[in-house]
Amino acid sequence: MTGEPISTKEKILDAALDIFSRKGFYNTKLDEIVEASRTSKGAIYFHFPNKERLFLALVDQFADLLERRVVEAIQHEEKGINRVRVAMVTILDTFGRYRRPAKILLVQAAGLGSTFEEKRNEINDRFAFLIQTYLDESVEIGDIGPVDTEIVSIAWMGAIYNVVIRWVNTGEPEPERILNSLLPILLKSVGYED
């Protein structure tokens, strides 16, 4: 047997993701998560004060995965616009590989009201800052001219978010089509032409 045993918290998160993805947030009962995770209600409440916090922990887990994959993908790329391109490809690839969790975490979570909106804004800001960092590097080395990278990164996040929401909801447009259409538009918006 290799590897560490799965922690109680991981068992709960795995079970919650499975059940939320099949039944939705509102139709999922904590007892179902207890049964699927082979833990107890006390264990769930030890890690998460309520079902909403458990759900938001899954949102954080997915955001951490997405950020980790982007950082790993660009680490060997030279500074500049290619990092922006690789980050976009990695984001779409990650959403493609994890479409089911992405759907529940992005689409179903919208029904959680202000708590989710705060979490969504926090995650959008986190990824906008990542994009801004790569755009700043592109300006620094001369790949693109001076632009307000903070505003551009926020606008890019809005465009990416809306296209990805549609994709995880409907399966359309295809990821390759998104990449071939959206990436050139975003790059042109900062004055970069292939």
N, C-alpha and C positions, 0 to 999 in steps of 0.2 A: 504494500500500500504506500503510494507516494503522495506527497502533498499534505497540507494541513486539513484537519477536520473542518467541516462547514460550521460556522458559528451559528448560534441561535438567531442572531439578528439577520444573518444572510438567509437562513431558512425562511424566516418570516418575510423578508423582502422578496425572495423567489416565489413563495406561495402567493403573496399579495399580487405580484405582477401577473402571475398566471390567472388568478381569479378575477382581478380587475379587467384584464384583457378579454375575458370571456363574458363577464356579467355586467361590466361597467361599475363605476364608482358607487352609484346610489343603490344598486341591486346586490352589492357585495356585503355580506355579513361578516363580522369579526370571527364568529364561530367557524365559518368556512375556512378562514385563514388559519385559525388554530388547528383545525383538523388537517388541512393540507400541509401545514408546516410541521405537524407532529410536535407542537409546543403547547403552551397554555395561554389563557387570556392574561394571566399575570406576566408572562414573558413578553407578550405584545405590549402591555401597558408599561412594562419596565423600560422598553426601548422607545415606545411611541405613545404619547398621552391620549391619542385618539386616531380614528381612521383617516381623518384629513391629514394629520402629520405623517402617518405612514405613507399615504399617497404622495405627499410632497417630498418625502425621503426618496421615493422612486424617481421623482423628477430630478432631484439633485444627483442621484446615482447616474442617470442617463446623461445629464449635463457634464458630469465628471468624465464619463467614458468618452463623450464627444470631444471634449477639450484635450484629453490625454491622447486620443488618436490624431488630432490635428497637430499637436506639439511634436509627437513622434514622427509624423509624416514630413514635417518641414525641417526637422533638426539637421538634416544633411544637405538642405538646399541653401544656396547662396542667398544673402539678403537681396530683397528686391521683389519685383512683381511676380516672379515665379513662385515665391512663397504664398502669395495671395491665391494664385491659381491652384497650387497643391492643396491649400487649406479648403478651398471650395470643393474640389474633387473629393477630398476626404470627408467633408461634411455630408455630401450627397451619398457617398458610399456607405457611411455609417448609418444614415437614415434608411438606406436600402436594406442593409443587413439586419437592422433592428426596427423594421417598419411597424410591427405589431406593438411593441412598447412605445414607439414614437407616437403612434396614433392615440393610444390611451393617454399618454402623458401630455400631448399637445392639444388634442381635440376634447377629450372628456374633461380635462382639468379646467377648461374654460367655465364650466358650470359651478366651480367652487367659489366664485365671486372674488371679493377683494383680497382674500388670502392668497389665492392663486395668482391674481394680477400682480401682487407684490413679488411673488416668486418668479413669475414670468419676466417682469421688469428687471429683477436682479440677474437672471440668466441672460436676458438680452443685453444688458449692460456689460456683463462679463465677456460675451462673445464680441460685442461691438468694440470693446477695449482691445481684444485680441486682433481683430481686423485693423483697428487703428494703429496698433504696433507695427504690423506688416506694411501698412500704407506709409507710415512715418519712415520706415526703412527705405521704402521705394522712393520717397521724396529725397531722403538723405543721399542716396547714391545716384539720383538723377534719372531713374526709370520713369518718373512722372514729375510734372511741375508742382509747385507749391499749391496745396489745396487745404481746405479746412477738414483735416482727416477725422476730427471728432464727428462733425455733422455728416460727412460722407459715410463713415462707418455705421452710424445710426440708420441712415437711409438704406444702406446695403442690408442691414439686419432686417429691416421691414420688408424689403423685397424678397430676401431669402426665406424669411419666416412665412410669408403669404404663399409663396410657391410651394414650399415644403408642406404646409398645412393642406393645401389642395391635393398634393401628391399622396400624402399618407391617408387622406380621406377617400380619394377616388382611384388612386393608382395612375392618374394622368396629371400632367404629361409625363412621359417616360424620363428617367434620370438623364439619359444621354441627350435628349431634347432640351431638358432644363439646362444642362451644362453648356450645350452648344449655343443656346439662345441667351441665357441669363448672364453667363460669364463675360461674353464680349460687350454686352450693354453696360455692365458694371465697370468694366475696364475702360470703356470709352468715356464713361462719366467722369473719370479722373484724367482724361486726356491720353490714355495709353492705347495705341493701335498696334496690332500684330504686324 
